[in-house]
Amino acid sequence: MEYSIKGITLAVREMNKMLSFYKNVFGVSFKKQQINGTTLYAGIWAGMHLLLCPAELAGNTALQNRHQFDLLVKNFDVFISLCTQYGGKLMGEVQEEDGVKKVGIYDPDNNSIVIIQSITT
């Protein structure tokens, strides 16, 4: 069976911080959408539809994500700097093992993202 992921919806508690983070770190341009009198924000992230939905509308009471993204980046240090500049927090120390550099970060709503860069040539 063939399939692909078209998009993802994130239930968001800190909408303004999340909009700033995903715009400034990942370059996502958002457009407002109205559903049932509530504003949601849609954009494209890494070729995938991304929808930021207020957690209340989604009925989500989780204080942290139930998913995790692993992102492969080309310039690790610049990327980590952008993440922390726009409200991201490191989950621990940067690890280097088997030609890979990686660290987990939390976005402003505490969704975890693992940032990975190959350091072998």
C-alpha positions in Angstrom: 0.0 0.0 0.0 1.4 3.4 -1.0 0.7 6.5 0.9 2.3 9.8 1.9 1.7 12.3 4.6 -0.1 15.3 3.4 -0.1 17.4 6.5 -0.2 17.6 10.3 -2.2 19.7 12.7 -0.6 20.8 16.0 -2.9 21.6 18.9 -1.4 24.9 20.2 -1.6 26.6 23.6 0.8 29.5 22.9 -0.3 30.6 19.4 1.7 33.8 19.0 4.9 32.1 20.2 4.3 29.1 18.0 3.6 31.3 14.9 6.9 33.2 15.6 8.9 30.1 16.1 7.7 28.2 13.0 8.0 31.4 10.9 11.4 32.4 12.0 13.1 29.0 12.4 11.5 27.1 9.5 10.4 30.0 7.2 6.7 29.0 7.3 4.3 31.6 6.0 0.9 31.3 7.7 -2.6 32.2 6.4 -5.5 32.7 8.8 -8.4 30.3 8.5 -11.7 30.7 10.3 -13.5 27.6 11.6 -16.5 27.8 13.9 -15.5 31.4 14.8 -12.0 30.4 15.8 -8.8 31.4 14.0 -6.4 28.7 12.9 -3.2 29.2 10.9 -2.2 27.2 7.9 1.2 27.0 6.1 3.6 24.7 4.4 6.4 23.1 6.4 9.0 21.0 4.6 6.5 20.4 1.7 3.8 19.3 4.2 0.6 21.2 5.2 0.9 22.5 8.7 -2.1 23.7 10.6 -1.8 25.4 14.0 -5.1 24.9 15.9 -5.9 26.3 19.3 -5.7 23.4 21.8 -9.2 24.3 23.1 -10.8 23.8 19.7 -9.0 20.5 19.2 -10.1 19.3 22.7 -6.4 18.7 23.5 -5.5 18.9 27.2 -2.0 17.4 26.8 0.7 19.6 28.3 3.3 18.1 25.9 3.2 16.5 22.4 2.3 12.9 21.6 4.6 13.0 18.6 8.1 13.9 17.8 9.7 15.1 14.6 13.3 14.2 13.6 14.8 16.9 11.3 17.9 16.5 9.2 19.7 19.9 8.9 22.8 21.1 7.1 24.0 23.8 9.5 23.4 22.4 13.0 24.8 25.3 15.0 22.9 28.0 13.1 19.7 26.0 13.3 20.0 25.5 17.1 20.8 29.2 17.5 17.6 30.1 15.6 15.5 27.6 17.7 16.7 29.1 21.0 16.4 32.7 19.8 12.7 32.1 19.0 11.6 30.3 22.1 12.9 26.8 21.7 14.7 25.1 24.6 17.4 22.4 24.4 16.3 19.0 25.9 19.9 18.1 26.9 23.4 18.2 25.7 24.4 17.9 22.0 25.4 14.3 21.3 28.0 13.2 18.7 28.1 9.5 17.8 28.7 7.5 14.6 29.2 10.5 12.4 26.0 12.2 13.6 25.5 15.3 15.7 22.0 15.6 17.4 20.1 17.2 20.2 16.5 17.4 21.2 14.7 20.8 21.5 11.3 21.8 22.7 9.3 24.4 20.6 7.4 27.1 22.6 4.5 24.6 23.3 6.9 21.9 24.5 6.6 19.7 21.3 9.9 17.8 21.0 12.0 17.9 17.8 15.3 16.1 17.3 17.8 18.1 15.3 20.3 15.9 13.4 23.3 16.7 11.2 25.6 14.2 9.6 29.2 15.2 10.4 30.9 12.7 8.2 32.2 13.6 4.8 
